[in-house]
């Protein structure tokens, strides 16, 4: 699993699955909210 910050409020998460697939999640952080 890898986390990387893209800009100040965006967190990019990369998960390598056991079957070889890769899942990407991008989360945006604002003052009061977290978007998935």
N, C-alpha and C positions, 0 to 999 in steps of 0.2 A: 504494500500500500504506500502510495506516495502523495504527499501534500505539497502544493506550491501556491504561493501568493501571486495573484495576477492583479496588480494594482493594490490600492489601499484596502478595498472592501470586498474583494472577490477571492475566495479560496477554491482552488481547483484540486480535486481529489481523484486519483487514479488507482483503481483496484484491479489487480490481476487475479482472475478466477482460477480455481484449480483445473478447470477443463481447458485452460489456455485462452479464454476470452478476456477482454479488458473492458472494464466498466469505467465510465467517466462521470463525475459529478462536479457541477460548478455551483457554488453557494455564494450568494451575495449578502453581505452584511450591511444593514443600515443601522441607524441609531436605535430603533425600536423593533426591528424586524429581521428575521432570517429567512431568505428564500431558498428553496431547494430545487 
